Amino acid sequence: MRFVHAGCGINALSSLQNHANSIYCRNCVGLISVAHQAIWRLSSVSNHRIKTMPASN
């Protein structure tokens, strides 16, 4: 049987950094997604208002 000891070497620190970067990227993508949804909703509401406004003569 072979055991591998994960010490606090360069590989362990690199793994932690990669994990932190992964979380950061997921958060950024989440924020971009929320902003995109908000913009899409605002544009669809304003388009709906323009189409349903009575024509003024």
Secondary structure, DSSP 8 states (H G I E B T S, - for coil): -------SSHHHHHHHHHHHHHHHHHHHHHHHHHHHHHHHHHHHHHHHHHHHS----
